[in-house]
Amino acid sequence: MILRRLALALVLCGLALPLPASAQKQEDTMKKYVIERDIPGAGRMSQAELNAASKKSSEALASMGPNIQWVQSYVTDDKLYCVYLARNEDEIRKHAKAAGVPATRISRVNSMIDPLNGN
């Protein structure tokens, strides 16, 4: 259990190397996505409003099973940028519909870079 959690933490941080293609089934692989949500006035939402939105999203996720996981979200003036792990884009769209939030643009993350890559 501890090793599984450590492996997940490494993947979420972008530190773990993916399994070789021969060890993966494409349909069983969780992929990372960034979801852009157009929500005018998002940056002016109160903490209580953000908490309520978080609760509604979490409830929708709980009803969907293990094929989708919310990692984190960033709130800007008029948008939310959410990071998810999911089997496919369809799971993201199902979650958006169930949670009552837009999924304006869904982008699959192909790779990650950070300041350490340049050293």
C-alpha positions, 0 to 999 in steps of 0.5 A: 500500500505504501509503495502504491501511494509513493508511486502515485505521488511520483507520477503526480509530480512528474518524477516517475518514468512511464511503464514501457508500452509493452507493460501497459494496456492503452485503455487501462492507462490513466492520462493527465489532463488540463481542463479549462473552464470558462466561469466568469467572475471565478476569481471573485467567488467567496471561499464558501462558494469555492468550497461548495463547488469543490464538494459538488465536484467531489460528489460527482467523482465519487459516483463515477468510480476509479476512472477519473481523479481530480488532482488540483485546480487553479482559480483565475479571474474568469477561468478555472484550470483543473488537473485530472487523471482519467482514462479518457476525455469522455470521463472528463466530459461525464464529470463536467456534466454531473458536476454542472461545470463547463469543460471549455477545453480539455488538453491531454498532457504529453510531458512536463518540464520544470526548472530542474529540466534546464539544469 
